Amino acid sequence: MHFLSRYAAAAGLILMLIAVDASLQADTVFFKDGMRLDVERAWEENGEVCVEMYGSVCRFPKENIRRIETPASMKSEADLEKSKSRQKDQAPSTAPMAGKVPEAGAAAAKTSDPKMDYAAEVEGLAQAGKWREAIEAGNKARQILGKEGVSARYMADLHVRLAADLCNKGACPEALDNLKTALDYSPDYAPATRGMAGVYLTMAQQKFSMRDYDGAAQLLKNAVSHDADNAQIYLLHGQIAYAKDEYTDAQHYWRKALSLKPDLTVAAQHLKQLDKDWQVEQKLNKAESGGFSVKFEGSKKQSVADKAVSILEKAHSAVGATLDMYPSEKIIVIIYPRSDLQGMNYVPDWAAGIYDGKIRFAEDLFEGDYYTAILYHEYTHAVVHALGGRWVPLWLQEGLAEYMSRSERPDSLRQSQTQLLKSAAGADGLIPIQTLARMNVASLMGLNRQHIQLVYAQSESFVTYLINQYSTVSIRSLVIALGKGEEINRAVARILGSDLAYLEQQWRKSMAN
């Protein structure tokens, strides 16, 4: 989850867009019209296909989707069904015992053979996707009838399927427990072993997204111990090394990922970009100051680096005090000559800077009037990222970044944003919060300038309203809950004690006053 900041000198408005970290793309969605979308995660919910990308959740009608592919080792229920024919030498039979199996959801007909009755009950529950109930029925059968009641391999398979469901819902520790149980039942069951690696990888991705690089690296070691040939593990290892400015290690891991999976294009793209980074950054000086590691062009730009660090250290104190968060990892700041930055593909020519795990901007930033606000804004993204990872929706990410940088913006800019909001509210033109939550860089690029301005003005206004009604402590708790995978409506209800839709309604009423 990563965000760009733009300050349009003519309009005097701050615009931020989201940039996705390609290393975290895990699933691929194939549309019926031929389009392919690489996303962080995809799943089905209430007749829609939901995807996480650019730090937000987007939804598409299920009828428009041809299929979802998950390259990570942890397979979803659908993936496991598709792979059964390829795993006959490893997977259990489609039923725990031989015999006719009832259709999903159908009541199991009683027979004169209790083994058949238990087998039918377990399989009926499994076909309905009721993994917990199927496991309970299987355990009961094994207690009463012994190991012949339900085979160990079938019990292992049930636990693998439950683990997949739990992992998709964010309950990774419980998923690991089920996979360990599966291996207790069947120590050589490959889907369980690969599943362990997949869950550790998922947990490592979460740690990485929250800037806990050492924690992520340790989880990846666990993943490798279960599946040393999983290219996704080395892909993330490389991203961790890159984030820590360890370019040689990053290159090693990405090459390893490619050797295991030659068609892993994202690894090839990372290596290509790394070459560009090396060519540019080898010309830059490097200085350490407090919680920042700054790269800049030669001694003649020392004053620019000093000015940036001075502002960022103030942001570190102000944002840290407000959100009670001081990142433990050093934040890397790269100040590029404008000519070099334009060829790096990090920041578009209309953007002033970006936070993508590193704060990047051109040295001519300080020729404008809003550089302090820009740096406060980008630093806030780093803090929110450390608290909530990539799960924080756009309106909350941008709202907090704007809230923390508001005092650094000139009065004229704040007044123009206030007027924009009042005009939108008066014309019933405010954007629903749920719509904002689903927005990403692609959807923002389809908006005109005024609507993009409104997105960020609204985000700041709504977050400010929540802070005034509750506190920054409550909003911090909300961000942390989202980072742990809690669904936003549930988290808002639990922490703020109110429905998100109701809070939006009250905020809109306040706008009318």
Beta strands, then each sheet from edge to edge (+ up, - down):
strand 1: 2-8
strand 2: 13-19
strand 3: 27-31
strand 4: 36-39
strand 5: 41-45
strand 6: 48-53
strand 7: 56-61
strand 8: 65-69
strand 9: 285-289
strand 10: 292-296
strand 11: 331-336
strand 12: 353-355
strand 13: 358-362
sheet 1: 2+ 1- 12+ 13- 11- 10- 9+
sheet 2: 4+ 3- 8+
sheet 3: 5+ 6- 7+
end
